Amino acid sequence: MHHKVVVSICGSSGTVSGEIYHWSQAIGRGLAERGVSILCGGRDGVMEAVCHGVSQALSPSRGLSIALLPSENRSQANTYADIVLPTG
């Protein structure tokens, strides 16, 4: 049986520095290019940067970004999230 790997990334919401955004984006892209999916909060800040990186991965078997929102409002998710799961 083949298992997919999912990694959870936790980080700040709101405004983050350009350097933190860049590195978070690079981590998301690098993992997704290796087929790893990312589970995160799915809103702004580090969560957006990670999802943005996942969306830039070029591998045909790239991982997905899975956004767990703390409310029922799907519109709170960043635009890069592949799968949005409202939990509120």
C-alpha positions, -999 to +999 in steps of 0.1 A: +000+000+000+013+034-010+009+062+016+009+100+008+029+121+032+012+152+048+032+177+068+016+203+090+031+238+090+022+263+117+031+299+115+020+335+121-010+350+104-012+386+095+017+405+080+050+387+080+084+400+068+095+395+032+122+371+043+098+349+063+073+350+034+101+340+010+114+311+031+079+298+039+071+299+002+103+280-006+095+253+020+060+248+006+073+246-030+101+222-021+079+198-002+051+199-029+077+191-056+085+160-037+048+149-035+043+161+000+010+177+009+008+206+034-018+210+061-020+246+075-044+272+088-051+285+053-054+322+059-027+349+055+009+353+067+030+322+068+000+300+059-005+320+026+032+319+018+033+281+022+002+276+000+017+300-025+048+279-027+028+247-031+009+263-061+043+270-078+055+234-077+060+221-112+060+184-105+031+165-121+027+146-088+030+177-066+015+177-032-016+198-023-022+226+002-050+217+026-064+247+045-082+241+079-102+273+086-113+280+122-147+293+110-174+282+085-165+310+061-147+296+031-139+331+018-114+335+046-090+311+029-061+324+009-064+322-029-036+296-032-052+268-011-061+237-031-085+222-006-104+244+019-120+227+050-140+251+072-141+236+107-162+263+126 
